[in-house]
Amino acid sequence: QVQLVESGGRLVQPGGSLRLSCAASGRTFRMQTVGWFRQAPAKAREFVAGIRWHTGSVSTDYADSVKGRFTISKSDTGNTVYLQMDNLEIEDTAVYYCASGLISTMSMRTSRAYSYWGQGTQVTVSS
């Protein structure tokens, strides 16, 4: 199966920036969807950003709460997906997870689109 490892999470001040990485190993797919989700204390897991690629086409999607501040991207091989987080807010504090799945018609926003999940990386935004 695919193994996913997130990295880059740390303590950062409000207004600061951080880049998370999701490295994939094991079985790979020509067509793939990778999403970033987060779970804050006492809150449900929520979609943050997603990227989907196939046949040279790349699509991205973002939660309204991060649109304009976060950017999702991938390496040329698709083995690493990044989440660039700018202008971080206290409300962004959460454990961030990356997830991977085969491309489908299912929305990138739903966890059901994904088959594999990483362990998560903690992002803490605090002054």
Secondary structure, 3 states (H helix, E strand, C coil): CEEEEEECCCEECCCCCEEEEEEEEECCCCCEEEEEEEECCCCCCEEEEEEEEECCEEEEEECCCCCCCEEEEECCCCCEEEEEECCCCHHHCEEEEEEEECCCCCCCCCHHHCCEECCCEEEEECC
